[in-house]
């Protein structure tokens, strides 16, 4: 195939697949399969990979001599780049990044967009079921034959059965949420898409197999908007759908979200909603259809309840396919048996309260001028209204609940003022509302039973800001406290003593028995040592590579020293040395793995002929038993090799794992055909290989 005769210019917010379709059509090809055959094989392994930046089609479009700088920039903006953040793959568009699992793996089209000749970018995402431009639901199956649309054999938007997809029946739907997502995409609202991903993973309505996916996605979009009223409204709809299920089972995925706003909304809804314990199981309840993760079931079910009666649930959503889900029919009855789940005396849905302010038991203890243990005891004995949240907050209360407590009760030590005589200090005590609790409750008095002067003095004391009493500094720390201070495991303390970081402990008389303790000065010295060291995960995040690469290339070869604990630690100097070396140098195995190239091909093409020379072993940056290459020289040679070839079609920037076998077969064939030929004559060598994104 020669060069292309026509390079299309992208429309505003056009998808990469639409640009590929227009390129194939305007150059005289019926479909992408014929276009791929004429190009010598474009390796269209999947719909998602064909649209990424650096793919073969992107390389063809931008390498044509007809393309100027402005058009090249427009083409680059259409193709998303592959990025990896915190161990997860994302597609980086011009303004926002989207989790890679949110890209469609099957084609979905809008009939009106097909009539206009180009497709809007929103048809590429799983969270978009309605076209934001025309308000029509996307079609993924051919109305003529009923089969899934084959994106490689689509001929001018005609199915393989010759049905014209542009004449598909129109299915209008509410496009308000689709426009909301489209607006966030245009403005680059990254926070919205991060919340949308969290809501899609947490939404019980989307997890259920019988759920209407379009309605569930609209609910997730409203929740991700950051509007508290919208979140409460959608949560009420889910709760009405499962009337016998405790709200904790519905909200537990949202309470475990990473987004703080979603967690705050969930806590407020959980605290302000009232729900009575059902006497029987409602026939309309669809709780048996809900899947839960193992961690969620441990919270909502009775402690020590096994999962033997649970049924593994199929992974419906691509976003949550990495998690294992279980169905436990009937989940309503199992949750009702959990004594830790609290029920109320009446039913009432929650509504947004602008004055709602959650407080942890430590914050409540600071306001009440008592210990956190007293606050938890007040909550357990139902003196102070509070909720047990399965998060890091554990017990929480609110400012309004705390105000009700202070207006109703007074502590015994507050009522015993110095101005009262011994006879006047006898006040009726409040019995515990819950007498079956073993722990002793603090002694309280009803304020209405106290004399007016005592109540005035209590209010005066509470309103007067007291200076906090200075707490004496601890002189000794136990081994467990030392491990927590150093952010290490308990069994690492013995190893730190062996290498001299920690001094030998002293035998101290504890509360119940003798215990080993470390002085605070020794712990501070160990803390200074710990600050100057990183774990492998921290070092990998700093360098920008995988931790196994650091382990294999730098630690096992002795290039940098390390400290072997339960976690391998590296000094800051060693991390800086590895970062510099990784930026300037690479190895034969490293460069071939990064660029998805066969190692034998790279060695025969560049190392054996002497084109590229590894560092000598006496070089200060050389690694023992490793062939170290200068990264810039290796990339320069590879770019020059692929750029000078006459047919730019075979210059593949990215190859997925599934296509490497095909690339190997092509290279094996070329190796046999190209024996005796020079490097400039080997046009077919390296077919299907190239740079990584």
C-alpha positions, 0 to 999 in steps of 0.5 A: 500500500502506498501513502493515503490520498486523504487524511480527514481532519477531526471534528469537535469531540469526534471519537478516534474510531469515527476518524478511522472509519472516515479515513478508510471510507474516503480512501476507497476501502469498504470496511476496516478489515479491507483497510487492514489487509491493504495495510499489511495487517493493522492487528485490530485485536480489540476495539479499545486498543485500536483507538489509543495514541501511538497505535498503528492507525494513529502512526499512519495518519500523523506520518503522512506528508500531507499532514501539517502541524496543526492537523497533526495536533488535532489528530493527536488530541483525538487518540487517548494515551495510555497512562498507569497511575497507582497500579491502574490503567487509564485512558488520558484524553485531552482534558480528563482521564478515564479508567480503562475498564470504562471504555467499550469493548463492543461497538455502540452507535447513535443512528443520528450520529451515523447520518451526520457522518461522524460519531461523538466521543461519548459512544466510546464509554460504558457510562454513556447509554444515551447520545448527549447530542440527539438523545437517542439510546445507542444500538449495539445489536443490528435490528436486522439480524439481531447480532452484535455489531462487528466494528471491523466489517461495518461497511458505510454503517451497514451491517454484514447482513446489509441492514442500514444502521442509519435507518434503525428505529429511534429510541428516545430517552432522557438525556439530562444525565448524558448531557451532564457527563458530556459537559463534565468531559468538555470542561475537564472535570476530573473530580466528577469522573473519579466520583463516577467510577466510585459510584459505579463500583458502589451502586447496588442498583448497578450490581443487581443482575435485573437492573436497568443499566441505563437508569442505574448509570443515570443514578450514578451520574447524579450521585457523582455530581456532588449534589447532596440532594441528588445523592439522597434522592437516588439512595432513597430509590434504592432503599425503596426497591429493597424495603426489608434490607437494612440501609447499612447493606445498601450504604456499605459500598459508599462508606468504603469509597475513596472519595471523601464527599461520597463518604460524608453523604453516606454517613449523613444519610445513614445517621438521619434515616430511621428504619424499623426491623421488619417482621416478615420478608416482603415479596417485592424485595429483590435482596437475593439478587444483590452481590457483595464482596467478602469484606462487605459481608463481614460487616453486614452479617453476624460475626463469625458467619461463614460464606459457605451458604453464599453463591459466587456471583458472575462479574457483570460490570467490567469495572468490577470484574477484578473483585469476587462477589457473592449472593447470600439469599435471603440477605435480609434475614441474615442481616437482621440476625446481626446484633451490631446492626441497630434498628429504630422505632419508626420509619423515616427517610433522610433529607439533607441537613446543612447543619449536620456535622459528624464528630468522631468519638475523639472530637466529642471527647474533646468537646465534653472534656473527657476521655474517648472511652467515656464517649464510647461508653455513653453511646453504648449505654444510649445516653448519647445518640451515636452510630457505629460506622464500619470505617476508620471513624468507628463510633460517630455522633453529631453536633446536634446529638451532642448538644441534646446530651449536654442540655439533658445530662450532667456528669457527676463530677460537674454536679459536685461543686465546692459550694454545696454541703455534703447533704446537698450533694445527694442527687438522683442518678440516671439509670442506664437505658440499656442494662444488659451491657457489661461495661460500667456506664459513667454516673450522670444526673438529669440537669432538670433535677439539679438546683438552678445555681448548680446548673448555672455553674455547670454552664459557666464551666462549660462555656469557659475555655480551659487550658489543656493540662500538659500531658507528661511525655512518655519516657518508655515505649513498648515494642508494639508502640515502637513498631507503630511509631516506625511504621514497621511490623512487630517482628522487625524490631528484633532485626533493628536491634541486630543491625544496631538501629535500636538499643537493647530494651530495658525491663520495666514493671508494667501494669500487670507484669514485667515488660520490655520497653525502649527509651524514647531517645532510642526510638527517636534515633530509630525514627531518624533512621526510618525517615531516611529509608524507603520501602520498595513500593515507595521507591518504585513510585518515586522512580516511576517503575515496577518494584520487581525491576528494582529488586532484580536489577539493582538489589539482587545484583548488589548495585545498591545496598538494602536492609532486609526486614519484612519489607525491603528498605532502601536508603534515600541515597540508594533510591536517588542512585537507582532513579538516576540510573533508570533515567539514563540507562536500560538493559537489553531485557528492559528495553525489549520488554518496554517496547514489546520487541523480541530480545533475539531480534534486538540482539541480532539487529543491534548488539551482534553487528556492533551498532550498539555497545553495552557499558564495559564492566569497569564503568562506574554505572555498569551492573554486574552480569547485566548488559547496560545500554544508554537509553537515549542511544537505544531509542534513537537507533530504534526510531531511526530504524523504523522511521527510514522504512518506506512503508510506514504502516508496519511501524507499530508503537504498541502491541498487546500481549495477545499479539506478540505471538503474531509478531514473532511469527512475522519476524521468524519468517522475515529472518529466513527471507532476509538472510544475506540482505543488509539492514537497509534492504530488510523492509519487513524486519521488525513487523508489528514492533515499536515503541511503547506509549 
